[in-house]
């Protein structure tokens, strides 16, 4: 696992190394809105975004007449939107109609782990996630090979154009896409690149302040976030939900 790519040294992707991974099972796709809705209906879970009354939404998904909101310094494309949560992914004006098969977002690490436990599983480790995402390929750049768009065909939901001001939509999507919109990898997994970042069970580093995330999202672009590569990684604090972060479940075998 890992990569010797030195473009993001702070991400500590390398070195390339061998890791023994015991047998495990993993979800074919990220957990969807419909699946999470069933969990909430059965358990009564109230997410942090719901109880706090706000969460972060990508500015490009807000209506043109949306009131001014607080941004994130250095990443002004993230806006603090009151009324945004997993049921209202881009704010109080939005809902889940037609989005049942899209990955659930605005779910923090604790809520993702609670869902995983509810279905008898857990969140995957980084090594498990990468093993599954590689689909049997050895050190390929992407889950399908070394070329981003083989034959001109898009294989994942990421940003095209100039981030964050212009999305050419060459892949057909501005925000999330239905899971399985692109061909699966060699192990039958879908959406291991782009669409939404995915929580893992591992801490980001020895400080144990943030959890590792894998896979990239619909906001990733080569100009600043080439992290839809299968060996790439990022992190977030476990209590933080965002509009481009979801999860899939793993199980012991």
VEXDREN-2710 file (C-alpha; in Angstrom, 1 decimal):
% VEXDREN-2710
k/r/px/py/pz
1/UNK/0.0/0.0/0.0
2/UNK/1.0/3.6/-0.2
3/UNK/2.8/5.6/-2.8
4/UNK/6.1/7.3/-3.3
5/UNK/4.4/10.4/-4.9
6/UNK/5.9/13.4/-3.3
7/UNK/3.4/16.0/-4.4
8/UNK/1.7/16.0/-0.9
9/UNK/4.5/15.3/1.6
10/UNK/2.3/16.3/4.5
11/UNK/-0.2/13.6/3.7
12/UNK/2.4/10.9/4.4
13/UNK/1.3/8.6/1.7
14/UNK/4.6/6.7/1.5
15/UNK/6.7/4.8/1.5
16/UNK/5.3/2.0/-0.6
17/UNK/5.1/-0.9/1.8
18/UNK/3.7/-4.4/2.2
19/UNK/0.9/-4.8/4.8
20/UNK/-0.7/-8.0/5.9
21/UNK/-4.5/-7.6/5.8
22/UNK/-6.6/-10.4/7.4
23/UNK/-9.7/-11.5/5.5
24/UNK/-12.5/-9.0/5.6
25/UNK/-15.7/-8.0/3.8
26/UNK/-16.5/-4.5/2.7
27/UNK/-19.5/-2.7/1.2
28/UNK/-19.8/-2.5/-2.5
29/UNK/-20.7/1.2/-2.3
30/UNK/-20.8/4.1/0.2
31/UNK/-23.9/4.1/2.4
32/UNK/-26.8/5.9/0.6
33/UNK/-29.3/8.4/1.9
34/UNK/-32.0/5.7/1.7
35/UNK/-30.0/3.3/3.8
36/UNK/-29.1/5.9/6.4
37/UNK/-32.8/7.0/6.5
38/UNK/-33.8/3.5/7.5
39/UNK/-31.1/3.5/10.3
40/UNK/-32.4/6.9/11.6
41/UNK/-36.0/5.7/11.5
42/UNK/-35.1/2.5/13.5
43/UNK/-32.7/4.1/16.0
44/UNK/-33.9/7.7/16.4
45/UNK/-30.4/9.0/15.9
46/UNK/-30.1/12.8/15.7
47/UNK/-26.9/13.9/13.9
48/UNK/-24.7/16.6/15.1
49/UNK/-25.5/18.8/12.1
50/UNK/-29.2/18.5/13.0
51/UNK/-28.7/19.3/16.7
52/UNK/-26.3/22.2/16.0
53/UNK/-28.5/23.5/13.2
54/UNK/-25.8/24.0/10.6
55/UNK/-22.9/22.4/8.7
56/UNK/-20.6/23.1/5.8
57/UNK/-21.9/23.2/2.2
58/UNK/-19.9/23.9/-1.0
59/UNK/-20.7/27.4/-2.1
60/UNK/-21.2/26.3/-5.7
61/UNK/-24.2/24.2/-4.7
62/UNK/-26.1/27.2/-3.1
63/UNK/-28.7/29.1/-5.1
64/UNK/-27.6/32.5/-6.5
65/UNK/-29.9/34.4/-4.2
66/UNK/-28.7/32.5/-1.0
67/UNK/-28.0/34.9/1.9
68/UNK/-24.3/35.6/2.7
69/UNK/-22.8/33.0/5.0
70/UNK/-19.6/32.6/7.0
71/UNK/-16.8/30.9/5.1
72/UNK/-13.7/29.0/6.0
73/UNK/-10.5/31.0/6.0
74/UNK/-8.3/29.8/3.2
75/UNK/-11.1/27.6/1.8
76/UNK/-13.8/30.1/1.2
77/UNK/-15.8/27.7/-1.0
78/UNK/-17.0/26.1/2.2
79/UNK/-19.9/28.0/3.7
80/UNK/-21.5/27.5/7.1
81/UNK/-25.1/27.0/6.2
82/UNK/-27.9/27.0/8.8
83/UNK/-30.4/24.3/8.2
84/UNK/-28.1/22.0/6.3
85/UNK/-27.8/18.4/7.4
86/UNK/-28.0/14.9/5.9
87/UNK/-31.7/15.4/5.1
88/UNK/-31.1/18.8/3.6
89/UNK/-27.7/18.4/1.9
90/UNK/-27.4/21.9/0.5
91/UNK/-29.5/23.8/3.0
92/UNK/-33.1/24.2/4.2
93/UNK/-34.3/24.7/0.7
94/UNK/-33.1/21.2/-0.3
95/UNK/-34.3/17.7/0.4
96/UNK/-33.7/14.1/-0.6
97/UNK/-36.2/13.7/-3.4
98/UNK/-34.4/11.8/-6.2
99/UNK/-31.3/11.4/-4.0
100/UNK/-32.1/8.1/-2.3
101/UNK/-29.3/6.3/-4.2
102/UNK/-26.8/9.1/-3.6
103/UNK/-24.2/8.7/-0.8
104/UNK/-25.3/10.2/2.5
105/UNK/-23.2/13.3/3.6
106/UNK/-23.1/15.6/6.6
107/UNK/-22.4/12.5/8.8
108/UNK/-19.5/12.7/11.2
109/UNK/-17.2/9.8/12.2
110/UNK/-19.1/8.8/15.3
111/UNK/-22.4/8.7/13.4
112/UNK/-20.8/6.7/10.6
113/UNK/-19.4/4.2/13.2
114/UNK/-22.9/4.0/14.9
115/UNK/-24.4/3.0/11.5
116/UNK/-21.7/0.5/10.9
117/UNK/-22.3/-1.1/14.3
118/UNK/-26.0/-1.2/13.7
119/UNK/-25.5/-3.4/10.6
120/UNK/-23.1/-5.6/12.5
121/UNK/-19.9/-4.1/11.0
122/UNK/-17.4/-1.3/11.5
123/UNK/-15.5/1.3/9.5
124/UNK/-12.7/-0.1/7.4
125/UNK/-9.0/0.5/8.3
126/UNK/-6.9/2.5/5.8
127/UNK/-5.2/-0.7/4.7
128/UNK/-8.5/-2.5/4.2
129/UNK/-9.9/0.4/2.3
130/UNK/-6.9/0.6/0.0
131/UNK/-6.7/-3.1/-0.5
132/UNK/-10.3/-3.1/-1.6
133/UNK/-10.0/0.0/-3.7
134/UNK/-7.1/-1.3/-5.7
135/UNK/-9.3/-4.0/-7.1
136/UNK/-6.3/-6.4/-7.5
137/UNK/-4.1/-3.9/-9.4
138/UNK/-0.6/-3.5/-8.1
139/UNK/0.4/0.1/-7.5
140/UNK/-1.9/1.5/-10.3
141/UNK/-2.5/5.2/-10.0
142/UNK/-6.2/4.9/-10.0
143/UNK/-8.7/2.1/-9.2
144/UNK/-9.0/1.2/-12.9
145/UNK/-5.4/1.8/-14.1
146/UNK/-2.9/4.6/-14.7
147/UNK/-4.9/6.8/-17.1
148/UNK/-7.5/9.2/-15.6
149/UNK/-9.9/9.1/-18.6
150/UNK/-9.0/6.0/-20.7
151/UNK/-10.4/6.5/-24.2
152/UNK/-11.8/9.8/-23.1
153/UNK/-14.2/8.1/-20.7
154/UNK/-14.7/9.5/-17.2
155/UNK/-14.4/6.9/-14.5
156/UNK/-15.2/8.9/-11.4
157/UNK/-17.1/12.0/-10.2
158/UNK/-14.6/14.7/-9.7
159/UNK/-14.2/18.4/-10.7
160/UNK/-13.4/19.4/-14.3
161/UNK/-12.6/23.0/-15.2
162/UNK/-11.2/25.7/-12.9
163/UNK/-11.7/25.1/-9.2
164/UNK/-13.7/26.5/-7.4
165/UNK/-15.2/28.9/-9.9
166/UNK/-16.1/26.8/-13.0
167/UNK/-17.1/23.2/-13.2
168/UNK/-17.2/22.1/-16.9
169/UNK/-19.4/19.1/-15.8
170/UNK/-17.7/16.8/-18.3
171/UNK/-18.5/13.9/-16.1
172/UNK/-22.2/14.9/-15.8
173/UNK/-22.3/15.9/-12.1
174/UNK/-21.9/19.0/-10.0
175/UNK/-22.5/17.5/-6.6
176/UNK/-22.9/13.9/-5.6
177/UNK/-23.8/11.2/-8.1
178/UNK/-25.8/8.0/-7.6
179/UNK/-23.6/5.2/-6.3
180/UNK/-22.5/3.0/-9.1
181/UNK/-22.7/5.6/-11.8
182/UNK/-19.3/4.4/-13.0
183/UNK/-17.9/0.9/-13.7
184/UNK/-16.8/-1.1/-10.6
185/UNK/-13.1/-1.9/-10.0
186/UNK/-11.7/-5.4/-10.2
187/UNK/-13.3/-6.4/-6.8
188/UNK/-16.7/-5.1/-7.8
189/UNK/-16.5/-1.9/-5.7
190/UNK/-17.9/1.4/-6.9
191/UNK/-17.1/5.0/-6.0
192/UNK/-13.7/4.4/-4.5
193/UNK/-12.6/7.5/-6.4
194/UNK/-14.5/10.7/-6.2
195/UNK/-18.1/11.3/-5.3
196/UNK/-17.5/11.5/-1.5
197/UNK/-14.6/11.1/0.8
198/UNK/-15.0/8.1/3.1
199/UNK/-14.2/7.8/6.8
200/UNK/-11.9/5.1/8.0
201/UNK/-11.3/3.7/11.4
202/UNK/-7.7/4.9/11.6
203/UNK/-6.3/8.0/13.2
204/UNK/-4.5/10.3/10.8
205/UNK/-1.3/10.4/12.8
206/UNK/0.2/9.8/16.2
207/UNK/-1.5/12.9/17.7
208/UNK/-4.9/11.1/17.4
209/UNK/-6.8/14.3/16.7
210/UNK/-8.2/13.5/13.3
211/UNK/-9.4/10.4/11.4
212/UNK/-8.1/9.4/8.0
213/UNK/-10.4/9.7/5.0
214/UNK/-10.0/8.0/1.7
215/UNK/-11.1/8.3/-2.0
216/UNK/-11.5/12.0/-2.7
217/UNK/-14.8/13.7/-3.6
218/UNK/-16.7/15.5/-6.3
219/UNK/-14.7/18.6/-5.4
220/UNK/-11.3/17.1/-6.1
221/UNK/-9.3/18.7/-8.9
222/UNK/-5.7/18.2/-10.1
223/UNK/-4.9/21.8/-9.4
224/UNK/-5.1/21.4/-5.7
225/UNK/-6.5/18.0/-4.6
226/UNK/-5.3/15.2/-6.7
227/UNK/-6.5/12.8/-4.0
228/UNK/-8.7/10.6/-6.0
229/UNK/-5.6/8.5/-6.5
230/UNK/-6.0/5.2/-4.8
231/UNK/-3.0/5.7/-2.6
232/UNK/-3.9/9.2/-1.5
233/UNK/-5.3/10.1/1.9
234/UNK/-6.6/13.1/3.9
235/UNK/-8.2/13.7/7.3
236/UNK/-10.8/15.5/9.3
237/UNK/-11.7/15.8/13.0
238/UNK/-14.1/13.1/13.9
239/UNK/-16.9/15.4/15.0
240/UNK/-16.9/17.3/11.7
241/UNK/-19.6/16.6/9.1
242/UNK/-19.3/18.1/5.6
243/UNK/-21.2/18.0/2.3
244/UNK/-18.6/15.8/0.6
245/UNK/-17.9/13.2/3.2
246/UNK/-19.6/9.8/3.6
247/UNK/-18.5/6.3/4.4
248/UNK/-18.8/2.6/3.7
249/UNK/-18.9/-0.4/6.0
250/UNK/-16.5/-3.3/6.6
251/UNK/-17.0/-6.6/8.4
252/UNK/-14.7/-9.2/10.0
253/UNK/-14.6/-12.6/8.3
END
